[in-house]
Amino acid sequence: AAKDIVLSLLSQQGCQPVNLDEAYGAYDFIVETPTKEQKKVEVEQKNGWQFKYFPFSTLDVSHRKHKSQADDFYEVNQDGTAIAYCPMSVVHSSPVKRKNTCLGTINEPFFSIPISKLTFYHLYNGKWQIPPIMSTSRM
């Protein structure tokens, strides 16, 4: 579902899917931009992000994404009404922190991306928009 949600945003931006076959570990799909550039895209869904406004000070991305060959990274909230975006280069250059997860892993490494490095999109009346006021308050 997260892949289709990101494809709806990219389609609105004039991108066309080129290859929707996932290259496991490398990227989720490839799109062609309006300038005919091909971009590899990585998508994840964050079930802990339950509202449109992002409630955390950082976006934590599993360190296993260090193997990703994607150009762009997108994180979708639980109900598919909000997306956070950054270039994969920002993910790879972000500080690494370790934490215990709800899945039982201990001291697992994560890239810790400051929200200031992310672009957020919210779904309003079927259209993706950058929200007029960024806030970490829950709505």
A tleap script that builds the chain and sets N, CA, C and O, in Angstrom:
source leaprc.protein.ff14SB
mol = sequence {
  NALA ALA LYS ASP ILE VAL LEU SER LEU LEU
  SER GLN GLN GLY CYS GLN PRO VAL ASN LEU
  ASP GLU ALA TYR GLY ALA TYR ASP PHE ILE
  VAL GLU THR PRO THR LYS GLU GLN LYS LYS
  VAL GLU VAL GLU GLN LYS ASN GLY TRP GLN
  PHE LYS TYR PHE PRO PHE SER THR LEU ASP
  VAL SER HIE ARG LYS HIE LYS SER GLN ALA
  ASP ASP PHE TYR GLU VAL ASN GLN ASP GLY
  THR ALA ILE ALA TYR CYS PRO MET SER VAL
  VAL HIE SER SER PRO VAL LYS ARG LYS ASN
  THR CYS LEU GLY THR ILE ASN GLU PRO PHE
  PHE SER ILE PRO ILE SER LYS LEU THR PHE
  TYR HIE LEU TYR ASN GLY LYS TRP GLN ILE
  PRO PRO ILE MET SER THR SER ARG CMET
}
set mol.1.N position { 0.826 -1.204 0.000 }
set mol.1.CA position { 0.000 0.000 0.000 }
set mol.1.C position { 0.865 1.262 0.000 }
set mol.1.O position { 0.530 2.227 -0.686 }
set mol.2.N position { 1.964 1.278 0.748 }
set mol.2.CA position { 2.817 2.467 0.836 }
set mol.2.C position { 3.403 2.807 -0.531 }
set mol.2.O position { 3.541 3.979 -0.881 }
set mol.3.N position { 3.741 1.791 -1.287 }
set mol.3.CA position { 4.297 1.991 -2.630 }
set mol.3.C position { 3.282 2.721 -3.515 }
set mol.3.O position { 3.647 3.659 -4.225 }
set mol.4.N position { 2.023 2.305 -3.480 }
set mol.4.CA position { 0.977 2.948 -4.280 }
set mol.4.C position { 0.735 4.387 -3.839 }
set mol.4.O position { 0.451 5.255 -4.665 }
set mol.5.N position { 0.847 4.635 -2.548 }
set mol.5.CA position { 0.654 5.988 -2.014 }
set mol.5.C position { 1.747 6.917 -2.536 }
set mol.5.O position { 1.461 8.032 -2.971 }
set mol.6.N position { 3.003 6.458 -2.493 }
set mol.6.CA position { 4.114 7.275 -3.002 }
set mol.6.C position { 3.985 7.455 -4.511 }
set mol.6.O position { 4.265 8.536 -5.030 }
set mol.7.N position { 3.565 6.409 -5.218 }
set mol.7.CA position { 3.353 6.537 -6.661 }
set mol.7.C position { 2.296 7.590 -6.982 }
set mol.7.O position { 2.395 8.267 -8.005 }
set mol.8.N position { 1.281 7.740 -6.119 }
set mol.8.CA position { 0.267 8.778 -6.353 }
set mol.8.C position { 0.875 10.168 -6.221 }
set mol.8.O position { 0.530 11.063 -6.992 }
set mol.9.N position { 1.778 10.369 -5.251 }
set mol.9.CA position { 2.476 11.651 -5.106 }
set mol.9.C position { 3.366 11.903 -6.316 }
set mol.9.O position { 3.340 12.989 -6.895 }
set mol.10.N position { 4.152 10.904 -6.697 }
set mol.10.CA position { 5.077 11.076 -7.814 }
set mol.10.C position { 4.328 11.307 -9.123 }
set mol.10.O position { 4.780 12.088 -9.960 }
set mol.11.N position { 3.216 10.656 -9.309 }
set mol.11.CA position { 2.391 10.872 -10.500 }
set mol.11.C position { 1.893 12.312 -10.549 }
set mol.11.O position { 1.886 12.943 -11.606 }
set mol.12.N position { 1.479 12.820 -9.397 }
set mol.12.CA position { 1.028 14.214 -9.314 }
set mol.12.C position { 2.165 15.165 -9.680 }
set mol.12.O position { 1.917 16.256 -10.193 }
set mol.13.N position { 3.404 14.762 -9.421 }
set mol.13.CA position { 4.570 15.585 -9.734 }
set mol.13.C position { 5.066 15.364 -11.163 }
set mol.13.O position { 6.093 15.917 -11.557 }
set mol.14.N position { 4.340 14.558 -11.935 }
set mol.14.CA position { 4.686 14.347 -13.338 }
set mol.14.C position { 5.608 13.183 -13.612 }
set mol.14.O position { 6.086 13.028 -14.735 }
set mol.15.N position { 5.867 12.363 -12.617 }
set mol.15.CA position { 6.721 11.190 -12.804 }
set mol.15.C position { 5.894 10.022 -13.328 }
set mol.15.O position { 4.703 9.900 -13.043 }
set mol.16.N position { 6.556 9.173 -14.100 }
set mol.16.CA position { 5.912 7.986 -14.648 }
set mol.16.C position { 6.677 6.746 -14.196 }
set mol.16.O position { 7.908 6.744 -14.224 }
set mol.17.N position { 5.972 5.687 -13.777 }
set mol.17.CA position { 6.677 4.463 -13.415 }
set mol.17.C position { 7.372 3.846 -14.626 }
set mol.17.O position { 6.800 3.778 -15.714 }
set mol.18.N position { 8.598 3.401 -14.427 }
set mol.18.CA position { 9.376 2.754 -15.484 }
set mol.18.C position { 9.461 1.257 -15.192 }
set mol.18.O position { 9.311 0.428 -16.090 }
set mol.19.N position { 9.703 0.923 -13.926 }
set mol.19.CA position { 9.840 -0.468 -13.519 }
set mol.19.C position { 9.320 -0.585 -12.087 }
set mol.19.O position { 9.891 -0.003 -11.165 }
set mol.20.N position { 8.242 -1.333 -11.906 }
set mol.20.CA position { 7.650 -1.498 -10.580 }
set mol.20.C position { 8.132 -2.758 -9.876 }
set mol.20.O position { 7.675 -3.066 -8.775 }
set mol.21.N position { 9.047 -3.486 -10.499 }
set mol.21.CA position { 9.601 -4.685 -9.880 }
set mol.21.C position { 10.630 -4.295 -8.834 }
set mol.21.O position { 11.586 -3.576 -9.123 }
set mol.22.N position { 10.425 -4.776 -7.619 }
set mol.22.CA position { 11.357 -4.461 -6.545 }
set mol.22.C position { 12.683 -5.180 -6.751 }
set mol.22.O position { 12.722 -6.371 -7.060 }
set mol.23.N position { 13.755 -4.440 -6.576 }
set mol.23.CA position { 15.096 -5.034 -6.546 }
set mol.23.C position { 15.433 -5.161 -5.065 }
set mol.23.O position { 15.975 -4.233 -4.465 }
set mol.24.N position { 15.113 -6.303 -4.483 }
set mol.24.CA position { 15.171 -6.478 -3.035 }
set mol.24.C position { 16.507 -5.996 -2.464 }
set mol.24.O position { 17.579 -6.413 -2.903 }
set mol.25.N position { 16.412 -5.115 -1.480 }
set mol.25.CA position { 17.591 -4.568 -0.828 }
set mol.25.C position { 18.196 -3.377 -1.530 }
set mol.25.O position { 18.969 -2.635 -0.924 }
set mol.26.N position { 17.862 -3.169 -2.810 }
set mol.26.CA position { 18.458 -2.071 -3.569 }
set mol.26.C position { 17.501 -0.887 -3.707 }
set mol.26.O position { 17.886 0.256 -3.463 }
set mol.27.N position { 16.251 -1.161 -4.100 }
set mol.27.CA position { 15.224 -0.127 -4.255 }
set mol.27.C position { 13.877 -0.819 -4.469 }
set mol.27.O position { 13.816 -2.024 -4.710 }
set mol.28.N position { 12.797 -0.033 -4.376 }
set mol.28.CA position { 11.452 -0.594 -4.524 }
set mol.28.C position { 10.897 -0.475 -5.940 }
set mol.28.O position { 10.186 -1.364 -6.409 }
set mol.29.N position { 11.222 0.629 -6.625 }
set mol.29.CA position { 10.779 0.811 -8.010 }
set mol.29.C position { 11.545 1.955 -8.647 }
set mol.29.O position { 12.291 2.670 -7.977 }
set mol.30.N position { 11.353 2.124 -9.959 }
set mol.30.CA position { 12.028 3.193 -10.712 }
set mol.30.C position { 10.973 4.041 -11.400 }
set mol.30.O position { 10.017 3.516 -11.971 }
set mol.31.N position { 11.152 5.365 -11.344 }
set mol.31.CA position { 10.276 6.295 -12.063 }
set mol.31.C position { 11.112 7.160 -13.000 }
set mol.31.O position { 12.324 7.304 -12.840 }
set mol.32.N position { 10.424 7.723 -13.975 }
set mol.32.CA position { 11.040 8.708 -14.861 }
set mol.32.C position { 10.439 10.062 -14.523 }
set mol.32.O position { 9.219 10.216 -14.484 }
set mol.33.N position { 11.301 11.040 -14.278 }
set mol.33.CA position { 10.858 12.384 -13.928 }
set mol.33.C position { 10.421 13.135 -15.192 }
set mol.33.O position { 10.677 12.665 -16.301 }
set mol.34.N position { 9.770 14.283 -15.043 }
set mol.34.CA position { 9.397 15.072 -16.220 }
set mol.34.C position { 10.596 15.484 -17.083 }
set mol.34.O position { 10.434 15.763 -18.271 }
set mol.35.N position { 11.796 15.523 -16.494 }
set mol.35.CA position { 13.011 15.868 -17.257 }
set mol.35.C position { 13.674 14.627 -17.858 }
set mol.35.O position { 14.793 14.698 -18.365 }
set mol.36.N position { 12.973 13.487 -17.799 }
set mol.36.CA position { 13.410 12.201 -18.375 }
set mol.36.C position { 14.531 11.534 -17.588 }
set mol.36.O position { 15.151 10.590 -18.079 }
set mol.37.N position { 14.802 12.012 -16.375 }
set mol.37.CA position { 15.778 11.372 -15.503 }
set mol.37.C position { 15.105 10.164 -14.832 }
set mol.37.O position { 13.952 10.252 -14.410 }
set mol.38.N position { 15.815 9.056 -14.736 }
set mol.38.CA position { 15.280 7.904 -14.026 }
set mol.38.C position { 15.776 7.919 -12.593 }
set mol.38.O position { 16.957 8.147 -12.332 }
set mol.39.N position { 14.853 7.671 -11.660 }
set mol.39.CA position { 15.189 7.667 -10.235 }
set mol.39.C position { 14.737 6.372 -9.600 }
set mol.39.O position { 13.629 5.895 -9.846 }
set mol.40.N position { 15.606 5.808 -8.780 }
set mol.40.CA position { 15.270 4.628 -7.992 }
set mol.40.C position { 14.688 5.111 -6.662 }
set mol.40.O position { 15.214 6.033 -6.038 }
set mol.41.N position { 13.598 4.476 -6.245 }
set mol.41.CA position { 12.836 4.942 -5.087 }
set mol.41.C position { 12.754 3.842 -4.027 }
set mol.41.O position { 12.533 2.673 -4.342 }
set mol.42.N position { 12.936 4.239 -2.773 }
set mol.42.CA position { 12.772 3.355 -1.622 }
set mol.42.C position { 11.612 3.877 -0.783 }
set mol.42.O position { 11.529 5.075 -0.509 }
set mol.43.N position { 10.721 2.984 -0.377 }
set mol.43.CA position { 9.523 3.365 0.375 }
set mol.43.C position { 9.405 2.504 1.628 }
set mol.43.O position { 9.650 1.299 1.595 }
set mol.44.N position { 9.024 3.143 2.735 }
set mol.44.CA position { 8.693 2.424 3.966 }
set mol.44.C position { 7.434 3.021 4.555 }
set mol.44.O position { 7.069 4.157 4.251 }
set mol.45.N position { 6.774 2.246 5.401 }
set mol.45.CA position { 5.609 2.745 6.129 }
set mol.45.C position { 5.932 2.693 7.615 }
set mol.45.O position { 6.460 1.699 8.112 }
set mol.46.N position { 5.608 3.774 8.317 }
set mol.46.CA position { 5.890 3.873 9.746 }
set mol.46.C position { 4.572 3.812 10.505 }
set mol.46.O position { 3.836 4.797 10.566 }
set mol.47.N position { 4.278 2.653 11.080 }
set mol.47.CA position { 3.010 2.485 11.785 }
set mol.47.C position { 2.917 3.313 13.054 }
set mol.47.O position { 1.815 3.603 13.518 }
set mol.48.N position { 4.058 3.703 13.627 }
set mol.48.CA position { 4.040 4.564 14.807 }
set mol.48.C position { 3.675 6.008 14.494 }
set mol.48.O position { 3.403 6.792 15.403 }
set mol.49.N position { 3.667 6.362 13.223 }
set mol.49.CA position { 3.287 7.715 12.779 }
set mol.49.C position { 1.807 7.639 12.406 }
set mol.49.O position { 1.448 7.248 11.296 }
set mol.50.N position { 0.955 8.026 13.368 }
set mol.50.CA position { -0.475 7.780 13.229 }
set mol.50.C position { -1.279 8.991 12.777 }
set mol.50.O position { -2.470 8.861 12.495 }
set mol.51.N position { -0.674 10.137 12.702 }
set mol.51.CA position { -1.397 11.347 12.336 }
set mol.51.C position { -0.679 12.031 11.184 }
set mol.51.O position { 0.424 11.626 10.819 }
set mol.52.N position { -1.284 13.057 10.608 }
set mol.52.CA position { -0.617 13.743 9.499 }
set mol.52.C position { 0.685 14.395 9.946 }
set mol.52.O position { 1.707 14.277 9.271 }
set mol.53.N position { 0.646 15.082 11.084 }
set mol.53.CA position { 1.846 15.782 11.536 }
set mol.53.C position { 2.786 14.804 12.216 }
set mol.53.O position { 2.372 14.000 13.052 }
set mol.54.N position { 4.047 14.883 11.850 }
set mol.54.CA position { 5.060 13.944 12.319 }
set mol.54.C position { 5.355 14.207 13.791 }
set mol.54.O position { 5.748 15.319 14.144 }
set mol.55.N position { 5.173 13.202 14.668 }
set mol.55.CA position { 5.274 13.451 16.114 }
set mol.55.C position { 6.662 13.238 16.720 }
set mol.55.O position { 6.809 13.291 17.941 }
set mol.56.N position { 7.676 13.001 15.895 }
set mol.56.CA position { 9.007 12.688 16.418 }
set mol.56.C position { 10.007 13.777 16.011 }
set mol.56.O position { 9.773 14.515 15.054 }
set mol.57.N position { 11.122 13.871 16.744 }
set mol.57.CA position { 12.145 14.876 16.404 }
set mol.57.C position { 13.091 14.374 15.308 }
set mol.57.O position { 13.782 15.169 14.671 }
set mol.58.N position { 13.121 13.064 15.091 }
set mol.58.CA position { 13.927 12.483 14.019 }
set mol.58.C position { 13.126 11.372 13.344 }
set mol.58.O position { 12.221 10.781 13.934 }
set mol.59.N position { 13.485 11.112 12.101 }
set mol.59.CA position { 12.953 9.955 11.397 }
set mol.59.C position { 14.042 8.896 11.457 }
set mol.59.O position { 15.130 9.082 10.912 }
set mol.60.N position { 13.748 7.789 12.117 }
set mol.60.CA position { 14.741 6.734 12.280 }
set mol.60.C position { 14.519 5.663 11.214 }
set mol.60.O position { 13.442 5.075 11.113 }
set mol.61.N position { 15.561 5.427 10.424 }
set mol.61.CA position { 15.516 4.482 9.316 }
set mol.61.C position { 16.527 3.381 9.592 }
set mol.61.O position { 17.681 3.646 9.930 }
set mol.62.N position { 16.079 2.155 9.446 }
set mol.62.CA position { 16.955 1.015 9.732 }
set mol.62.C position { 18.291 1.141 9.000 }
set mol.62.O position { 18.344 1.496 7.823 }
set mol.63.N position { 19.350 0.845 9.720 }
set mol.63.CA position { 20.690 0.943 9.145 }
set mol.63.C position { 20.903 -0.035 7.998 }
set mol.63.O position { 21.841 0.129 7.218 }
set mol.64.N position { 20.044 -1.054 7.880 }
set mol.64.CA position { 20.185 -1.983 6.749 }
set mol.64.C position { 19.989 -1.259 5.416 }
set mol.64.O position { 20.350 -1.794 4.368 }
set mol.65.N position { 19.420 -0.045 5.443 }
set mol.65.CA position { 19.262 0.760 4.225 }
set mol.65.C position { 20.601 1.302 3.725 }
set mol.65.O position { 20.651 1.945 2.676 }
set mol.66.N position { 21.682 1.052 4.460 }
set mol.66.CA position { 22.996 1.496 3.967 }
set mol.66.C position { 23.349 0.791 2.662 }
set mol.66.O position { 24.212 1.260 1.920 }
set mol.67.N position { 22.689 -0.330 2.375 }
set mol.67.CA position { 22.919 -1.064 1.130 }
set mol.67.C position { 22.047 -0.554 -0.017 }
set mol.67.O position { 22.236 -0.947 -1.168 }
set mol.68.N position { 21.104 0.311 0.297 }
set mol.68.CA position { 20.158 0.778 -0.711 }
set mol.68.C position { 20.868 1.529 -1.835 }
set mol.68.O position { 21.794 2.307 -1.604 }
set mol.69.N position { 20.410 1.275 -3.048 }
set mol.69.CA position { 20.920 1.983 -4.224 }
set mol.69.C position { 19.912 3.024 -4.709 }
set mol.69.O position { 20.057 3.579 -5.798 }
set mol.70.N position { 18.897 3.282 -3.898 }
set mol.70.CA position { 17.858 4.243 -4.277 }
set mol.70.C position { 18.415 5.663 -4.308 }
set mol.70.O position { 19.394 5.990 -3.637 }
set mol.71.N position { 17.757 6.487 -5.109 }
set mol.71.CA position { 18.076 7.924 -5.158 }
set mol.71.C position { 17.254 8.699 -4.139 }
set mol.71.O position { 17.718 9.683 -3.564 }
set mol.72.N position { 16.019 8.237 -3.923 }
set mol.72.CA position { 15.068 8.954 -3.070 }
set mol.72.C position { 14.452 8.019 -2.044 }
set mol.72.O position { 14.252 6.833 -2.306 }
set mol.73.N position { 14.150 8.574 -0.857 }
set mol.73.CA position { 13.542 7.815 0.233 }
set mol.73.C position { 12.233 8.474 0.651 }
set mol.73.O position { 12.171 9.689 0.842 }
set mol.74.N position { 11.193 7.667 0.789 }
set mol.74.CA position { 9.873 8.137 1.222 }
set mol.74.C position { 9.385 7.284 2.382 }
set mol.74.O position { 9.501 6.058 2.359 }
set mol.75.N position { 8.838 7.946 3.398 }
set mol.75.CA position { 8.227 7.268 4.546 }
set mol.75.C position { 6.758 7.689 4.593 }
set mol.75.O position { 6.445 8.879 4.540 }
set mol.76.N position { 5.867 6.712 4.693 }
set mol.76.CA position { 4.426 6.957 4.679 }
set mol.76.C position { 3.884 6.714 6.085 }
set mol.76.O position { 4.307 5.780 6.766 }
set mol.77.N position { 2.937 7.566 6.521 }
set mol.77.CA position { 2.343 7.357 7.834 }
set mol.77.C position { 1.380 6.169 7.807 }
set mol.77.O position { 1.112 5.596 6.751 }
set mol.78.N position { 0.869 5.815 8.975 }
set mol.78.CA position { 0.066 4.605 9.127 }
set mol.78.C position { -1.162 4.558 8.219 }
set mol.78.O position { -1.465 3.510 7.647 }
set mol.79.N position { -1.870 5.675 8.080 }
set mol.79.CA position { -3.109 5.636 7.295 }
set mol.79.C position { -2.960 6.185 5.875 }
set mol.79.O position { -3.952 6.350 5.166 }
set mol.80.N position { -1.724 6.467 5.461 }
set mol.80.CA position { -1.475 6.871 4.081 }
set mol.80.C position { -1.885 8.284 3.737 }
set mol.80.O position { -2.132 8.587 2.570 }
set mol.81.N position { -1.965 9.168 4.738 }
set mol.81.CA position { -2.364 10.554 4.503 }
set mol.81.C position { -1.199 11.536 4.599 }
set mol.81.O position { -1.386 12.739 4.420 }
set mol.82.N position { -0.005 11.032 4.880 }
set mol.82.CA position { 1.171 11.898 4.991 }
set mol.82.C position { 2.409 11.128 4.537 }
set mol.82.O position { 2.519 9.915 4.718 }
set mol.83.N position { 3.335 11.880 3.940 }
set mol.83.CA position { 4.586 11.316 3.435 }
set mol.83.C position { 5.726 12.239 3.843 }
set mol.83.O position { 5.605 13.462 3.784 }
set mol.84.N position { 6.840 11.632 4.260 }
set mol.84.CA position { 8.084 12.367 4.485 }
set mol.84.C position { 9.052 11.948 3.384 }
set mol.84.O position { 9.144 10.769 3.042 }
set mol.85.N position { 9.776 12.927 2.830 }
set mol.85.CA position { 10.701 12.665 1.725 }
set mol.85.C position { 12.072 13.255 2.019 }
set mol.85.O position { 12.189 14.315 2.632 }
set mol.86.N position { 13.111 12.548 1.570 }
set mol.86.CA position { 14.461 13.112 1.492 }
set mol.86.C position { 15.255 12.286 0.489 }
set mol.86.O position { 14.917 11.132 0.226 }
set mol.87.N position { 16.304 12.871 -0.070 }
set mol.87.CA position { 17.196 12.072 -0.913 }
set mol.87.C position { 17.831 10.957 -0.072 }
set mol.87.O position { 18.071 11.139 1.121 }
set mol.88.N position { 18.098 9.826 -0.685 }
set mol.88.CA position { 18.736 8.730 0.040 }
set mol.88.C position { 20.113 9.143 0.534 }
set mol.88.O position { 20.593 8.596 1.526 }
set mol.89.N position { 20.759 10.089 -0.128 }
set mol.89.CA position { 22.063 10.577 0.343 }
set mol.89.C position { 21.943 11.200 1.735 }
set mol.89.O position { 22.884 11.128 2.525 }
set mol.90.N position { 20.797 11.808 2.041 }
set mol.90.CA position { 20.575 12.371 3.382 }
set mol.90.C position { 20.452 11.245 4.401 }
set mol.90.O position { 20.986 11.345 5.505 }
set mol.91.N position { 19.755 10.179 4.039 }
set mol.91.CA position { 19.660 9.020 4.939 }
set mol.91.C position { 21.067 8.506 5.233 }
set mol.91.O position { 21.445 8.342 6.393 }
set mol.92.N position { 21.832 8.256 4.186 }
set mol.92.CA position { 23.159 7.659 4.352 }
set mol.92.C position { 24.145 8.550 5.111 }
set mol.92.O position { 25.080 8.047 5.734 }
set mol.93.N position { 23.945 9.855 5.063 }
set mol.93.CA position { 24.873 10.765 5.752 }
set mol.93.C position { 24.395 11.174 7.147 }
set mol.93.O position { 25.064 11.950 7.829 }
set mol.94.N position { 23.253 10.659 7.567 }
set mol.94.CA position { 22.714 11.012 8.891 }
set mol.94.C position { 23.426 10.232 9.993 }
set mol.94.O position { 23.949 9.143 9.758 }
set mol.95.N position { 23.439 10.810 11.210 }
set mol.95.CA position { 24.069 10.106 12.334 }
set mol.95.C position { 23.372 8.766 12.595 }
set mol.95.O position { 22.180 8.606 12.332 }
set mol.96.N position { 24.131 7.827 13.108 }
set mol.96.CA position { 23.584 6.523 13.454 }
set mol.96.C position { 23.402 6.470 14.963 }
set mol.96.O position { 24.298 6.832 15.724 }
set mol.97.N position { 22.219 6.009 15.385 }
set mol.97.CA position { 21.973 5.795 16.814 }
set mol.97.C position { 21.479 4.363 16.981 }
set mol.97.O position { 21.002 3.742 16.031 }
set mol.98.N position { 21.598 3.858 18.178 }
set mol.98.CA position { 21.166 2.494 18.461 }
set mol.98.C position { 20.002 2.535 19.437 }
set mol.98.O position { 19.953 3.362 20.347 }
set mol.99.N position { 19.060 1.611 19.220 }
set mol.99.CA position { 17.920 1.557 20.128 }
set mol.99.C position { 17.328 0.159 20.132 }
set mol.99.O position { 17.566 -0.642 19.228 }
set mol.100.N position { 16.554 -0.115 21.168 }
set mol.100.CA position { 15.804 -1.354 21.259 }
set mol.100.C position { 14.475 -1.124 20.538 }
set mol.100.O position { 13.920 -0.027 20.597 }
set mol.101.N position { 13.968 -2.142 19.866 }
set mol.101.CA position { 12.737 -1.975 19.098 }
set mol.101.C position { 11.589 -2.781 19.706 }
set mol.101.O position { 11.792 -3.665 20.538 }
set mol.102.N position { 10.388 -2.447 19.264 }
set mol.102.CA position { 9.202 -3.170 19.727 }
set mol.102.C position { 9.179 -4.601 19.188 }
set mol.102.O position { 8.398 -5.430 19.654 }
set mol.103.N position { 10.036 -4.886 18.207 }
set mol.103.CA position { 10.119 -6.233 17.653 }
set mol.103.C position { 11.070 -7.128 18.446 }
set mol.103.O position { 11.264 -8.297 18.112 }
set mol.104.N position { 11.662 -6.561 19.502 }
set mol.104.CA position { 12.524 -7.349 20.374 }
set mol.104.C position { 14.004 -7.271 20.065 }
set mol.104.O position { 14.810 -7.888 20.761 }
set mol.105.N position { 14.383 -6.521 19.027 }
set mol.105.CA position { 15.814 -6.391 18.756 }
set mol.105.C position { 16.427 -5.427 19.766 }
set mol.105.O position { 15.786 -4.472 20.205 }
set mol.106.N position { 17.663 -5.691 20.119 }
set mol.106.CA position { 18.360 -4.895 21.128 }
set mol.106.C position { 19.553 -4.204 20.485 }
set mol.106.O position { 20.332 -4.814 19.753 }
set mol.107.N position { 19.673 -2.913 20.778 }
set mol.107.CA position { 20.826 -2.132 20.324 }
set mol.107.C position { 20.943 -2.121 18.797 }
set mol.107.O position { 22.050 -2.156 18.259 }
set mol.108.N position { 19.812 -2.072 18.105 }
set mol.108.CA position { 19.808 -2.076 16.639 }
set mol.108.C position { 20.167 -0.686 16.105 }
set mol.108.O position { 19.675 0.316 16.625 }
set mol.109.N position { 21.024 -0.610 15.066 }
set mol.109.CA position { 21.412 0.700 14.529 }
set mol.109.C position { 20.354 1.272 13.578 }
set mol.109.O position { 19.736 0.553 12.793 }
set mol.110.N position { 20.172 2.582 13.678 }
set mol.110.CA position { 19.257 3.331 12.818 }
set mol.110.C position { 19.914 4.631 12.380 }
set mol.110.O position { 20.623 5.267 13.159 }
set mol.111.N position { 19.679 5.025 11.126 }
set mol.111.CA position { 20.010 6.378 10.711 }
set mol.111.C position { 19.000 7.299 11.371 }
set mol.111.O position { 17.802 7.018 11.351 }
set mol.112.N position { 19.464 8.388 11.951 }
set mol.112.CA position { 18.607 9.325 12.668 }
set mol.112.C position { 18.548 10.640 11.883 }
set mol.112.O position { 19.445 11.477 11.992 }
set mol.113.N position { 17.487 10.812 11.094 }
set mol.113.CA position { 17.369 11.962 10.192 }
set mol.113.C position { 16.597 13.079 10.892 }
set mol.113.O position { 15.447 12.871 11.280 }
set mol.114.N position { 17.197 14.259 11.063 }
set mol.114.CA position { 16.476 15.379 11.666 }
set mol.114.C position { 15.294 15.789 10.780 }
set mol.114.O position { 15.406 15.772 9.554 }
set mol.115.N position { 14.176 16.152 11.388 }
set mol.115.CA position { 13.008 16.508 10.574 }
set mol.115.C position { 13.272 17.737 9.714 }
set mol.115.O position { 12.578 17.952 8.721 }
set mol.116.N position { 14.261 18.544 10.076 }
set mol.116.CA position { 14.596 19.716 9.265 }
set mol.116.C position { 15.129 19.317 7.886 }
set mol.116.O position { 15.166 20.147 6.977 }
set mol.117.N position { 15.540 18.064 7.722 }
set mol.117.CA position { 16.073 17.593 6.437 }
set mol.117.C position { 15.011 16.887 5.590 }
set mol.117.O position { 15.311 16.363 4.517 }
set mol.118.N position { 13.774 16.879 6.079 }
set mol.118.CA position { 12.685 16.182 5.397 }
set mol.118.C position { 11.709 17.167 4.780 }
set mol.118.O position { 11.507 18.268 5.292 }
set mol.119.N position { 11.109 16.758 3.680 }
set mol.119.CA position { 9.983 17.487 3.102 }
set mol.119.C position { 8.746 16.647 3.369 }
set mol.119.O position { 8.719 15.449 3.086 }
set mol.120.N position { 7.721 17.293 3.917 }
set mol.120.CA position { 6.488 16.583 4.233 }
set mol.120.C position { 5.405 16.938 3.232 }
set mol.120.O position { 5.316 18.066 2.747 }
set mol.121.N position { 4.586 15.939 2.940 }
set mol.121.CA position { 3.418 16.105 2.076 }
set mol.121.C position { 2.212 15.548 2.812 }
set mol.121.O position { 2.282 14.484 3.429 }
set mol.122.N position { 1.092 16.284 2.741 }
set mol.122.CA position { -0.158 15.818 3.330 }
set mol.122.C position { -1.202 15.715 2.238 }
set mol.122.O position { -1.203 16.500 1.290 }
set mol.123.N position { -2.083 14.752 2.373 }
set mol.123.CA position { -3.153 14.537 1.413 }
set mol.123.C position { -4.365 15.369 1.824 }
set mol.123.O position { -4.932 15.172 2.899 }
set mol.124.N position { -4.756 16.305 0.950 }
set mol.124.CA position { -5.929 17.152 1.165 }
set mol.124.C position { -6.834 17.038 -0.052 }
set mol.124.O position { -6.427 17.369 -1.166 }
set mol.125.N position { -8.049 16.574 0.157 }
set mol.125.CA position { -9.026 16.465 -0.932 }
set mol.125.C position { -8.456 15.757 -2.158 }
set mol.125.O position { -8.677 16.182 -3.293 }
set mol.126.N position { -7.722 14.676 -1.917 }
set mol.126.CA position { -7.192 13.871 -3.007 }
set mol.126.C position { -5.930 14.408 -3.664 }
set mol.126.O position { -5.451 13.813 -4.630 }
set mol.127.N position { -5.378 15.511 -3.175 }
set mol.127.CA position { -4.157 16.107 -3.736 }
set mol.127.C position { -3.077 16.189 -2.660 }
set mol.127.O position { -3.348 16.506 -1.502 }
set mol.128.N position { -1.839 15.893 -3.076 }
set mol.128.CA position { -0.709 16.012 -2.164 }
set mol.128.C position { -0.238 17.453 -2.121 }
set mol.128.O position { -0.053 18.086 -3.161 }
set mol.129.N position { -0.043 17.975 -0.902 }
set mol.129.CA position { 0.414 19.352 -0.710 }
set mol.129.C position { 1.434 19.398 0.419 }
set mol.129.O position { 1.383 18.609 1.362 }
set mol.130.N position { 2.357 20.338 0.299 }
set mol.130.CA position { 3.240 20.624 1.425 }
set mol.130.C position { 2.406 21.415 2.420 }
set mol.130.O position { 1.825 22.438 2.058 }
set mol.131.N position { 2.335 20.962 3.669 }
set mol.131.CA position { 1.473 21.648 4.637 }
set mol.131.C position { 1.921 23.087 4.858 }
set mol.131.O position { 3.118 23.374 4.876 }
set mol.132.N position { 0.956 23.992 5.025 }
set mol.132.CA position { 1.302 25.413 5.185 }
set mol.132.C position { 2.058 25.705 6.474 }
set mol.132.O position { 2.880 26.621 6.512 }
set mol.133.N position { 1.796 24.949 7.521 }
set mol.133.CA position { 2.477 25.170 8.801 }
set mol.133.C position { 2.994 23.826 9.278 }
set mol.133.O position { 2.226 22.889 9.498 }
set mol.134.N position { 4.306 23.747 9.434 }
set mol.134.CA position { 4.881 22.510 9.954 }
set mol.134.C position { 4.866 22.552 11.475 }
set mol.134.O position { 5.284 23.530 12.095 }
set mol.135.N position { 4.384 21.489 12.042 }
set mol.135.CA position { 4.283 21.391 13.491 }
set mol.135.C position { 4.450 19.937 13.871 }
set mol.135.O position { 4.135 19.045 13.083 }
set mol.136.N position { 4.941 19.692 15.070 }
set mol.136.CA position { 5.031 18.323 15.534 }
set mol.136.C position { 3.836 17.989 16.412 }
set mol.136.O position { 3.780 16.905 16.994 }
set mol.137.N position { 2.876 18.908 16.516 }
set mol.137.CA position { 1.692 18.613 17.315 }
set mol.137.C position { 0.826 17.595 16.600 }
set mol.137.O position { 0.802 17.542 15.370 }
set mol.138.N position { 0.129 16.805 17.357 }
set mol.138.CA position { -0.735 15.780 16.758 }
set mol.138.C position { -2.074 16.368 16.377 }
set mol.138.O position { -2.669 17.146 17.123 }
set mol.139.N position { -2.536 15.983 15.199 }
set mol.139.CA position { -3.838 16.472 14.719 }
set mol.139.C position { -4.737 15.299 14.476 }
set mol.139.O position { -5.884 15.475 14.067 }
savepdb mol mol.pdb
quit
